[in-house]
Amino acid sequence: LSAEVEDQKDELQELLQTLDRQTNWNGTPLAKHNEFWLPTRFLRPILSTQKYFKAKDTDIILCTLPKSGTTWLKSLTFCIVTRNIYTIDQSPLLTSNPHTIVPFFESNVYSEQENPDLEHIPSPRIFSTHIPFNILPNSIRESQCKVIYICRNPLDQFISFRHFILSNKEKDVEPLSMDEAFNMFCQGIDMFGPFWDHVLGYWNAHLNDPQKMLFLKYEDLKEDITLNIKKIAEFLGLPFSLEEENQGKIEEISRFCSNESLSNMEVNKTGMLLGQTKNSSYFRKGEVGDWTNYLTSTMAERMKKLMESKLEGSGLMF
Ligand code: A3P
């Protein structure tokens, strides 16, 4: 870690003492900052992002809750944006995991350095984050950069997250049971949660300025990926020409970025991210409704009521 990051530690310790604390079902320490439960290990990088990130008008920022389709969105956006630079058989995604290609602010860009030099990255720069909308750096809101958010049915997101954590867990950590974990999720005590507040922050921002913020749902992409690839390209000001459509460019990207295709690439079968997360753990079933295999109808009913009350009047539904 750089000296400046070491210096920031005291400041962080002081802040932490003023915040509510919790432990997530898998043992991750959380702190409540601006109404969101943030993993304490990301607090310093999040504060650095807020303080130092200077968005350019050409930037593209991909925002999600974990396990909502981040990997898919990163791959699709990268392929759409670079389609005139790389043919599919030269794609960097063949040899690098999507999370290496599109880094997270909190776990990559600002994790080692407080104020890294990002000027050398060629435009359009693509970054991603789980940071809630109200904690994003001001320059993202103030610049003309584009923001894409993808969310997912909360029950599938919860189950997907549980699998992800358990497949990467250290052997001596004993996570809470499904019942206990679900109970915490419903209380909003969840990484980057409460779920509903995270989603609503971006939903309202999308309603305020749809040119700036595209709001997607995982389920919609599963239902019609062609339409959604076109939507993303148009939103980014890079629509597919008729000629590209006739050449089958959209289908090519859709096939290349599918769960099956990406998960079968050697780098995603064997590689590791930051030496601790298996690349393979970012790919599982990729289905809608997998929660039915794990959660009871009573749990689903509880979530339905919770969502109805939390999202009431917003125009958003799951
Ligand atoms: P499941 O665990 O339900 O299978 P994230 O990318 O935000 O970490 O989310 C991971 C979830 O998205 C996992 O869901 C994973 O299988 C699914 N996923 C990853 N890559 C995908 C892709 N290319 N297409 C569709 N789903 C994908």
Boltz pocket constraint, residues with backbone or C-beta under 6 A from the ligand:
constraints:
  - pocket:
      binder: B
      contacts: [[A, 64], [A, 65], [A, 66], [A, 67], [A, 68], [A, 69], [A, 70], [A, 71], [A, 72], [A, 75], [A, 156], [A, 159], [A, 160], [A, 161], [A, 163], [A, 257], [A, 258], [A, 259], [A, 260], [A, 262], [A, 281], [A, 282], [A, 283], [A, 284], [A, 285], [A, 286], [A, 287], [A, 290]]
      max_distance: 6.0
